Amino acid sequence: MKNLDFVLLLDCYGELLTERQKELAELYYNEDFSLSEIAQMHGISRQAVRDSLRHSEQILAQTEEKLGMADRIRHMRACLEQILDSCRTQNLAKITELAENALHLL
């Protein structure tokens, strides 16, 4: 089963992977190809694709653990959604508070 959290990690840190790792991960996570389809396209075994993805996931997860950029993006997105909700209800005090919180995430 795909862990879609890796889509954001791939966007944030994909450049840290080798070209091949990045290509396989993008096909799997962004293009929704199966392991078998990717293996057939690249002339490798399904297990080789799986191993490459697992290694890529480890690299991305370790990098996120150290840098936390994806977590900041998630929090920023949540703040922006709250700001939009407050704008719809015209709660200016809440909008100001949320905007200040969002700035602290940067």
N, C-alpha and C positions, 0 to 999 in steps of 0.2 A: 504494500500500500504506500502511495506517495505521501510524503510529508511536505505539504505545500509551503511550509515556512521556508523551505530552501529556495523557493522562487525569489523571495526578497533577499536572502543571503547571496544568491547568485547575482542578482542585480547590484548588490553592494560590493561584493568581493570577487566577482567572477574573473577579474583580470589577474588575480593571484594564481589561478589555475593554469595548467599548460593549455595550449591551443586544443589539443585532443580532449582533455578533460572538460574544458569549457564547452566544446562542441557537443559532446555526448550529454552533458548535463542540460544544455539548452534544448536539445532534441527531446530529452525525457521530461523535463519540467515545463518548458515554455511551449514546445510544439506537441506535447502529449503523445509522443511515439512510445510504443512498448519496448521492453528490453529486446525482444525477439526482432522487432522491426529495425531497431538501431543496429543490432548485431548483423543482420542481413545486409544492411546498407554499407557497413564498414568491413564486411568480410571477416568478422571475429565471432567468438562464441558469446552466447548470452551471458555466461558466467564472467567473461572478460568485461562486458559492459557493466554488469552489476558490481564487480570489483572496482572498476574505475569510478562509478558513481558513489560507492561507499567511501572510497578514499577522498573524493572531491567533497563529499558531505562532511567528512571529518575536518578537512582543511577549512571549509567555510564556517563550521561550528566553532572551531578553535579560534578562528580570527574574530568571530562575533563575540566570543567570550572575553577576548582581550580588548576589543575596541567598542563594542556595543552600539555600532551605528544603526543596525536594523532595529534594535530596541528603541532607539531615539526616534526613528522614523515612525514606528508604530505609535509611540506616545504622541508625536506631533500630529499624526493623522487623527488620533482620538481627540486631541485638543481642537483641531480645526473642525471636526464634526460637531463638537459642542459649541464652538463659536457660531457655526452656521445655524444650529438649532436656536441659539440665543438671539441671533439676528432675526430669525423668523418671528420670534416672540418680542423682539425689541427690548430685551433686557440688557441695557447698556452697562450696568454695574457688573453683571456676569460676563459680558463680552470683554470688558477691560481686564477682569481677573484672569480669564482664560487666555487672552492674548499675552499677558505678562508671563503666565506659566509656560506658554509655547516658546516665548523668547528664551527662557531659561534652559530649554532643551537644546538650543543651538550651540 
